[in-house]
């Protein structure tokens, strides 16, 4: 019986320590460093009730640098329905800059603009991250871009250890 009590005490302590780490929460400083993402989704040209247009598929890779103070730099290679978004071999990458906010519950919002086009094209992303800043999951949200075409795009990023 004493062993069961000891095991329960150890489990309770472990849960309290885990809960304490979560209670510390997140801030802009939690989101810092380089993160590699895999991007997947669809553009929905029919939109909400706009007609039966077929979905257009999106896939890509992305590297985001978060400075821990609310600023982002992004480089990404995106393919839309099999065609590179940036058709400039050998790179195929486009660059973005932006800002982000992080709530204490480890959710946040990022806003990226396209560097080569003078900020004409942009994307808004909602995200969640773990308190240890090892993983970030993002979702494109309205306003989707300068064209406003509805889309369903998600990405999962892992911190790149150097």
C-alpha positions in Angstrom: 0.0 0.0 0.0 2.9 2.4 0.8 4.3 1.8 -2.8 0.9 2.7 -4.3 0.9 5.9 -2.2 4.4 6.8 -3.3 3.6 6.2 -7.0 0.5 8.4 -6.7 2.5 11.1 -5.0 5.1 10.9 -7.8 2.4 11.2 -10.4 0.8 14.1 -8.6 4.2 15.9 -8.5 4.8 15.3 -12.2 1.3 16.6 -13.1 1.9 19.7 -10.9 5.3 20.4 -12.6 3.7 19.9 -16.0 0.8 22.2 -15.1 3.3 24.8 -13.8 5.1 24.8 -17.1 1.8 25.4 -18.9 0.7 28.0 -16.3 3.9 30.0 -17.2 2.3 30.5 -20.6 3.8 32.1 -23.7 4.8 35.5 -24.9 6.4 37.0 -28.0 9.7 35.9 -26.5 8.6 32.3 -26.5 8.4 32.3 -30.3 12.0 32.9 -31.3 14.5 31.2 -33.6 14.2 29.4 -36.9 11.2 27.1 -37.7 10.9 24.7 -40.7 7.3 24.2 -41.9 5.5 21.9 -44.2 2.5 23.7 -45.9 -0.6 21.9 -47.3 -4.0 23.0 -48.4 -6.4 24.2 -51.1 -7.6 27.4 -52.6 -11.4 27.4 -52.9 -12.3 29.7 -55.8 -16.0 28.9 -55.4 -15.8 30.5 -51.9 -18.8 30.5 -49.6 -21.7 29.9 -52.0 -19.8 31.3 -55.0 -20.3 28.4 -57.3 -19.0 24.9 -57.9 -15.4 25.7 -58.9 -12.9 23.0 -58.3 -10.3 23.3 -55.5 -6.7 24.2 -56.3 -4.1 22.4 -54.3 -1.3 24.0 -52.4 1.9 22.4 -51.1 5.2 23.9 -49.9 8.0 24.3 -47.5 8.8 27.4 -45.4 11.4 28.7 -43.1 10.3 31.3 -40.6 12.6 33.3 -38.3 10.9 34.8 -35.3 13.0 37.4 -33.4 11.2 37.0 -30.1 10.1 40.6 -30.2 7.2 40.3 -32.7 9.0 40.4 -36.1 9.1 37.6 -38.7 11.2 36.8 -41.8 9.9 34.1 -44.0 11.2 32.3 -47.1 9.0 29.8 -48.8 8.6 27.6 -51.9 5.0 27.0 -52.8 3.5 24.9 -55.5 -0.1 25.6 -56.7 -1.7 22.8 -58.6 1.7 21.6 -59.6 3.1 25.0 -60.7 5.7 26.8 -58.6 4.4 30.1 -57.3 7.8 31.6 -58.0 9.2 30.2 -61.3 12.8 31.4 -60.9 15.2 28.5 -61.0 17.1 27.4 -59.1 15.5 28.9 -56.0 11.7 28.9 -56.4 11.6 30.7 -53.0 9.8 34.0 -52.2 10.5 36.2 -49.2 8.1 37.8 -46.7 8.4 40.0 -43.7 5.9 40.5 -41.0 4.8 40.8 -37.4 3.2 38.5 -34.8 1.6 38.6 -31.4 1.4 35.7 -28.9 -1.2 35.3 -26.2 -0.4 33.8 -22.8 -2.3 30.6 -23.7 0.3 30.0 -26.6 -2.0 31.1 -29.4 -1.1 33.9 -31.7 -1.6 35.8 -34.9 1.0 36.5 -37.7 0.7 38.8 -40.6 3.2 38.4 -43.5 3.7 40.6 -46.6 5.5 39.7 -49.8 8.8 41.6 -50.1 9.4 41.6 -53.9 5.9 43.0 -54.6 6.1 45.9 -52.1 3.7 44.4 -49.6 0.9 44.1 -52.1 0.3 40.4 -51.4 -0.1 39.3 -47.8 -1.4 36.4 -45.6 -2.8 36.3 -42.1 -2.1 33.2 -40.0 -3.5 32.0 -36.7 -1.2 29.7 -34.8 -0.7 27.6 -31.7 2.6 26.6 -30.2 3.9 24.6 -27.3 5.2 26.4 -24.2 8.7 25.1 -25.0 8.6 26.7 -28.5 9.6 23.5 -30.2 6.5 23.2 -32.5 4.2 25.7 -34.1 1.0 24.9 -36.1 -0.5 27.5 -38.4 -3.7 28.1 -40.3 -4.4 30.7 -42.9 -7.4 33.0 -41.9 -9.2 35.9 -43.4 -8.2 38.2 -44.9 -6.5 35.5 -47.0 -4.5 37.7 -49.3 -4.8 40.8 -51.5 -7.3 38.9 -53.7 -9.3 37.6 -50.8 -9.8 34.1 -52.3 -11.0 31.7 -49.5 -8.5 28.9 -48.8 -7.8 26.1 -46.4 -4.1 26.1 -45.7 -2.3 24.6 -42.7 1.3 24.2 -41.8 3.3 22.5 -39.1 6.7 23.8 -38.1 9.5 22.4 -35.9 12.2 24.5 -34.3 15.5 24.1 -36.2 18.2 23.4 -33.7 21.6 24.8 -34.6 
